[in-house]
């Protein structure tokens, strides 16, 4: 076997090993799979992305429960946590949107109107 062939074989083996072991390396435990961090994003887009992630996780959780991959106790606990996080994100979205509306209304009120003569 040539040297180039040996390097190619090693590169492929490292790539395959990384692909197979990546889920074990990237998540230290399985309970973190359904944990969505509730940071304090300041933009509406970030909050909406968090909301979409929670909805996707809830859908996946429901599917896992329906197919028998989760026991009922774990399902209810994880679903309750996700619903609480989702409610908090919706509160933040509502507050941010209300602030944006109030700012727009205040700007409109400050704008002088020209009366026709």
Helices and strands as residue ranges (DSSP letters): H 3-26, G 30-34, H 44-66, H 72-110
